């Protein structure tokens, strides 16, 4: 006798991209998000890393050397001062994926 094997549909990259975007918008931790949706955390991290392709264009803000004008300071919500003395100003509407890419590049 052959046993019936239940086949689960494997989510496609597009479906994982939707899940990742949904997580970013949810404000939940990865653990909480995965638990509520019945997703294995290791798969979530795998797909998130896989879908962050370096082939995607990265948008950067204009970098100005020298003293910053006072109006740009008012527009910045957050300012990171690096050990080199350089400053990274992050405005309210920054894309979280782009910011993550920039911070990873700074850590490298």
N, C-alpha and C positions, 0 to 999 in steps of 0.2 A: 504494500500500500504506500502510495506517495502522499506525503503530508502537504497540505496547502500552505504556501509561504506568502505572507502578506507583504506586498511591495509598497514601499512609501515613495511618493514622488520626491525626487531630489530637487530642492529649490535651485533656481537658476541664478546666475550673478545679478540679474536685474532685481530679483526678489530679495536677495541679500542686501543690495544697495538700498532698496526701500526700507528694509528693517533697520539698517544702520542710520538712515535719515530719521526714521521714526524714533529711534533711541535718542539721537541728538536733540530732537525737539521735545522729548518727554521730560528731560531734566532728571531722569532716574539714573541710578547707578547701573552699570552693566549687569551686575549680579541680579539686582531687582528686576530689571527689564527682561532678562533671559528667563528668570524664574516664572514671572507672570505669563510669559508666552510659550513656556515649555521648550525653550531653545537651550542647547548645550553651550555653556560659556566658551569652551575651547573652539567651537565652530564659529561663534560670533567673532572672536578675536582673529581667527584664521581669515575669515572673509573680509573683515575690516582691514586687515593688513594687506591682503591680496588686492582689494579694490582701490587702495590708495596708490595708484599707479603714478610713477614719476613722469609718465607721458602726458598726464593732465597738466594744462597750463596753470601756473601759479601767479596770482596777481599780487604785486607788491606796491606799497605806497611810495611816493616820492621821498627820497632821502636827501636831506639838506645838511650840508656841513656848516659848522659855525653856530652862533647863538640862534636859538629858536625864537621866532616872532611870538609875541604874547597871545595873538589870536589862535595860533595852533595849539597852545597849551590849554586854552579854554575848550577847544573841540575834542581834545583827548580825554577819554574816560579813565584810562590807565596808562601809566608810563613806567617802563622798565629801564633801569639804569644798569648797564652792563659793567663788568669789571674794567673794561677798556675805557670807560667814560662815555661810550656811545649810549644813546637813548632810543628806545623803541616806544613810540606812542601808538596806542591802540584805541580806536574810536568805538562808539556804541554799536554801529552797524557792521562790525567786522564779521566775515564768514568764519565760523568755528573751524572748518577744515583747513582753510588757508592759514589761520593763526596757528593751528597745530603743526602744520608743515614748517612754518617759519621758526617756531620754537624748537622743533626737532633739528632744524638746520643749525640753529645757534648752539645747541648742545653738542653737535658733532665736532 
